[in-house]
Amino acid sequence: MGRVLAEAMACGVPIIGSDSGAIPETIGKAGKIFPERDCYALAATVRTLQENPQLCRDLGKEGMKRAKEHFSCEAFAEKLVRLYIHTLATNLLPAGDNGCS
């Protein structure tokens, strides 16, 4: 995951990223994705944002929302607690017992 993407989203910066690795998953609908190594597509994406300030504002707001929901300390803590609960529940049950008796 590109941590710098989450940090930029938290600051309300419109995000542009390539379709490489976890970048699209990190950005979601909070930014624009272009094909990796396609400099023309990157330039067109930058141009689109330059020519559309409202789109930049909208993406910035969506990015801030996404950063809070998925990448904040609170969001990570909540996911970690759910993981601990699931792990403890799974590993404390006797073999073959699904806990529904």
FIVEX-744209 format. One record per residue: residue number from 0; residue in one letter; y, x, z of N, C-alpha, C in turn. Coordinates in nm, 2 decimals. Each point is the difference from the previous one (the first is absolute). Example, Ala and Ser with C-alpha at 12.3 -4.5 7.8 and 13.67 -1.06 7.14 Angstrom:
BEGIN
(0,"a",(-0.57,1.32,0.78),(0.12,-0.09,0.00),(0.12,0.09,0.00))
(1,"s",(0.11,-0.04,-0.07),(0.11,0.09,0.00),(0.11,-0.08,0.08))
//
This chain:
BEGIN
(0,"m",(-0.12,0.08,0.00),(0.12,-0.08,0.00),(0.12,0.09,0.00))
(1,"g",(0.10,-0.04,-0.08),(0.13,0.08,0.00),(0.09,-0.05,0.11))
(2,"r",(0.00,0.08,0.11),(0.08,-0.03,0.11),(0.15,-0.01,-0.03))
(3,"v",(0.05,0.08,-0.10),(0.14,0.00,-0.04),(0.03,-0.14,-0.06))
(4,"l",(-0.10,-0.06,-0.06),(0.03,-0.13,-0.06),(0.03,-0.10,0.11))
(5,"a",(-0.08,0.00,0.11),(0.01,-0.10,0.11),(0.14,0.03,0.07))
(6,"e",(0.03,0.13,0.01),(0.13,0.03,0.06),(0.12,-0.05,-0.08))
(7,"a",(-0.01,0.02,-0.13),(0.11,-0.05,-0.09),(0.01,-0.15,0.01))
(8,"m",(-0.12,-0.07,0.00),(0.00,-0.14,0.00),(0.07,-0.05,0.13))
(9,"a",(-0.03,0.07,0.11),(0.06,-0.04,0.13),(0.15,0.02,0.00))
(10,"c",(0.05,0.08,-0.09),(0.15,0.02,-0.01),(0.06,-0.09,-0.10))
(11,"g",(-0.08,-0.08,-0.07),(0.05,-0.09,-0.10),(0.03,0.06,-0.13))
(12,"v",(-0.07,0.11,-0.03),(0.02,0.06,-0.13),(-0.10,-0.06,-0.10))
(13,"p",(0.05,-0.04,-0.12),(-0.10,-0.05,-0.10),(-0.09,0.12,-0.04))
(14,"i",(-0.13,-0.03,-0.01),(-0.10,0.10,-0.02),(-0.05,0.00,-0.15))
(15,"i",(-0.02,0.12,-0.05),(-0.07,0.02,-0.13),(-0.11,0.09,0.03))
(16,"g",(-0.12,-0.03,-0.05),(-0.12,0.08,0.02),(-0.09,-0.01,-0.12))
(17,"s",(-0.08,0.11,-0.01),(-0.10,-0.01,-0.11),(-0.12,-0.08,0.04))
(18,"d",(-0.09,-0.02,-0.09),(-0.12,-0.08,0.03),(-0.11,0.09,0.05))
(19,"s",(0.03,0.11,0.05),(-0.10,0.10,0.05),(-0.04,-0.02,0.15))
(20,"g",(-0.12,0.01,0.03),(-0.05,-0.01,0.13),(0.03,-0.12,0.08))
(21,"a",(0.05,0.01,0.12),(0.03,-0.11,0.08),(0.15,-0.05,-0.01))
(22,"i",(0.07,0.06,-0.09),(0.14,-0.03,-0.02),(0.02,-0.15,-0.03))
(23,"p",(-0.07,-0.06,-0.10),(0.03,-0.14,-0.02),(-0.04,-0.09,0.12))
(24,"e",(-0.10,0.04,0.07),(-0.04,-0.08,0.12),(0.11,0.01,0.11))
(25,"t",(0.05,0.12,0.01),(0.11,0.02,0.10),(0.13,-0.08,-0.04))
(26,"i",(0.03,0.01,-0.12),(0.13,-0.07,-0.05),(-0.02,-0.15,0.00))
(27,"g",(-0.11,-0.05,-0.05),(-0.02,-0.14,-0.01),(0.10,-0.06,-0.09))
(28,"k",(0.06,-0.12,0.04),(0.11,-0.06,-0.08),(0.14,0.04,0.03))
(29,"a",(0.00,0.11,0.08),(0.13,0.05,0.05),(0.06,0.11,-0.09))
(30,"g",(-0.05,0.02,-0.11),(0.05,0.10,-0.09),(-0.05,-0.01,-0.14))
(31,"k",(0.02,0.10,-0.08),(-0.04,0.00,-0.14),(-0.10,0.11,-0.02))
(32,"i",(-0.10,-0.03,-0.08),(-0.11,0.10,-0.03),(0.00,0.04,-0.14))
(33,"f",(-0.01,0.12,-0.03),(-0.01,0.05,-0.14),(-0.13,0.08,-0.02))
(34,"p",(-0.05,0.01,-0.12),(-0.12,0.08,-0.02),(0.02,0.15,0.03))
(35,"e",(-0.09,0.06,0.07),(0.01,0.14,0.03),(0.02,0.09,-0.12))
(36,"r",(0.08,0.09,0.01),(0.03,0.10,-0.11),(0.07,-0.06,-0.12))
(37,"d",(0.05,-0.12,0.01),(0.07,-0.06,-0.11),(0.15,0.00,0.03))
(38,"c",(0.06,0.11,-0.05),(0.14,0.02,0.03),(0.09,-0.10,-0.06))
(39,"y",(-0.04,-0.06,-0.12),(0.08,-0.10,-0.06),(0.00,-0.13,0.08))
(40,"a",(-0.12,-0.03,0.06),(-0.01,-0.12,0.08),(0.08,0.02,0.13))
(41,"l",(0.00,0.12,0.06),(0.08,0.03,0.11),(0.15,-0.02,-0.03))
(42,"a",(0.04,0.06,-0.11),(0.14,-0.01,-0.04),(0.04,-0.15,-0.02))
(43,"a",(-0.09,-0.08,-0.06),(0.03,-0.14,-0.02),(0.01,-0.07,0.13))
(44,"t",(-0.08,0.03,0.09),(0.00,-0.06,0.14),(0.13,0.03,0.07))
(45,"v",(0.04,0.13,0.00),(0.12,0.04,0.06),(0.12,-0.08,-0.07))
(46,"r",(0.00,0.00,-0.13),(0.11,-0.07,-0.07),(0.00,-0.15,0.04))
(47,"t",(-0.11,-0.06,0.01),(-0.01,-0.14,0.04),(0.07,-0.02,0.14))
(48,"l",(-0.03,0.09,0.09),(0.07,-0.01,0.13),(0.15,0.03,0.00))
(49,"q",(0.03,0.09,-0.09),(0.15,0.04,-0.01),(0.07,-0.12,-0.06))
(50,"e",(-0.06,-0.08,-0.08),(0.07,-0.11,-0.07),(-0.01,-0.13,0.08))
(51,"n",(-0.07,0.00,0.10),(-0.02,-0.13,0.08),(0.01,0.02,0.15))
(52,"p",(0.13,0.01,0.05),(0.02,0.02,0.14),(-0.07,-0.11,0.09))
(53,"q",(0.00,-0.12,-0.05),(-0.06,-0.11,0.07),(-0.15,0.03,0.02))
(54,"l",(-0.07,0.05,-0.10),(-0.14,0.04,0.01),(-0.02,0.10,0.11))
(55,"c",(0.09,0.10,0.00),(0.00,0.11,0.10),(0.01,-0.06,0.14))
(56,"r",(0.10,-0.09,0.02),(0.01,-0.07,0.13),(-0.12,-0.07,0.04))
(57,"d",(-0.06,-0.08,-0.10),(-0.12,-0.08,0.03),(-0.12,0.09,0.04))
(58,"l",(-0.01,0.11,-0.08),(-0.11,0.09,0.03),(0.02,0.07,0.14))
(59,"g",(0.12,0.03,0.03),(0.03,0.07,0.13),(-0.03,-0.10,0.11))
(60,"k",(0.03,-0.12,-0.01),(-0.03,-0.10,0.11),(-0.15,-0.02,0.01))
(61,"e",(-0.07,-0.01,-0.12),(-0.14,-0.02,0.01),(-0.07,0.13,0.06))
(62,"g",(0.06,0.12,-0.03),(-0.06,0.12,0.05),(0.02,0.01,0.15))
(63,"m",(0.11,-0.05,0.05),(0.02,0.00,0.15),(-0.09,-0.09,0.07))
(64,"k",(-0.03,-0.12,-0.06),(-0.09,-0.09,0.05),(-0.14,0.06,0.00))
(65,"r",(-0.04,0.06,-0.11),(-0.13,0.06,-0.02),(-0.02,0.11,0.10))
(66,"a",(0.10,0.08,0.02),(-0.01,0.12,0.09),(-0.03,-0.05,0.14))
(67,"k",(0.08,-0.11,0.04),(-0.02,-0.05,0.14),(-0.14,-0.06,0.02))
(68,"e",(-0.04,-0.08,-0.10),(-0.13,-0.07,0.01),(-0.12,0.10,-0.01))
(69,"h",(0.01,0.10,-0.08),(-0.12,0.09,-0.02),(0.01,0.14,0.05))
(70,"f",(0.12,0.06,0.02),(0.01,0.14,0.03),(0.07,0.03,0.13))
(71,"s",(0.05,-0.10,0.07),(0.07,0.02,0.13),(-0.09,0.05,0.11))
(72,"c",(0.05,0.05,0.10),(-0.08,0.04,0.12),(-0.08,-0.12,0.05))
(73,"e",(0.07,-0.11,0.01),(-0.06,-0.13,0.05),(-0.12,-0.04,-0.09))
(74,"a",(0.02,0.01,-0.13),(-0.11,-0.04,-0.09),(-0.12,0.09,0.01))
(75,"f",(0.03,0.14,0.01),(-0.11,0.09,0.02),(-0.07,-0.02,0.13))
(76,"a",(0.07,-0.03,0.11),(-0.06,-0.02,0.13),(-0.08,-0.13,0.00))
(77,"e",(0.04,-0.10,-0.07),(-0.07,-0.13,-0.01),(-0.13,0.03,-0.07))
(78,"k",(0.00,0.07,-0.11),(-0.12,0.03,-0.08),(-0.10,0.08,0.09))
(79,"l",(0.06,0.10,0.07),(-0.09,0.08,0.09),(-0.07,-0.08,0.11))
(80,"v",(0.08,-0.09,0.06),(-0.06,-0.08,0.10),(-0.12,-0.08,-0.06))
(81,"r",(0.03,-0.07,-0.11),(-0.10,-0.08,-0.07),(-0.13,0.09,-0.03))
(82,"l",(0.02,0.12,-0.04),(-0.11,0.09,-0.03),(-0.08,0.03,0.12))
(83,"y",(0.07,0.03,0.11),(-0.07,0.03,0.13),(-0.08,-0.12,0.05))
(84,"i",(0.06,-0.12,-0.01),(-0.07,-0.12,0.04),(-0.12,-0.02,-0.08))
(85,"h",(0.01,0.01,-0.13),(-0.11,-0.02,-0.09),(-0.11,0.11,0.03))
(86,"t",(0.04,0.12,0.02),(-0.09,0.11,0.02),(-0.08,-0.02,0.13))
(87,"l",(0.08,-0.04,0.11),(-0.07,-0.02,0.13),(-0.09,-0.12,-0.01))
(88,"a",(0.04,-0.11,-0.06),(-0.08,-0.12,-0.01),(-0.13,0.03,-0.08))
(89,"t",(0.01,0.08,-0.11),(-0.11,0.03,-0.08),(-0.10,0.09,0.07))
(90,"n",(0.05,0.10,0.07),(-0.08,0.10,0.06),(-0.06,-0.03,0.14))
(91,"l",(0.06,-0.11,0.06),(-0.05,-0.04,0.14),(-0.11,-0.10,-0.01))
(92,"l",(-0.02,-0.07,-0.11),(-0.10,-0.10,-0.01),(-0.14,0.07,-0.02))
(93,"p",(-0.10,-0.06,0.06),(-0.13,0.06,-0.02),(-0.04,-0.02,-0.14))
(94,"a",(-0.09,0.08,-0.05),(-0.05,-0.01,-0.14),(-0.05,-0.14,-0.03))
(95,"g",(0.04,-0.06,-0.11),(-0.05,-0.13,-0.03),(0.08,-0.11,0.06))
(96,"d",(0.08,0.03,0.10),(0.08,-0.11,0.07),(0.14,-0.01,-0.07))
(97,"n",(0.03,-0.11,-0.05),(0.13,-0.02,-0.07),(0.10,-0.06,0.09))
(98,"g",(-0.03,-0.02,0.13),(0.09,-0.05,0.10),(0.02,-0.15,-0.01))
(99,"c",(-0.08,-0.07,-0.07),(0.02,-0.14,-0.02),(-0.10,-0.09,0.08))
(100,"s",(-0.07,0.06,0.10),(-0.10,-0.07,0.07),(0.06,-0.09,0.10))
//
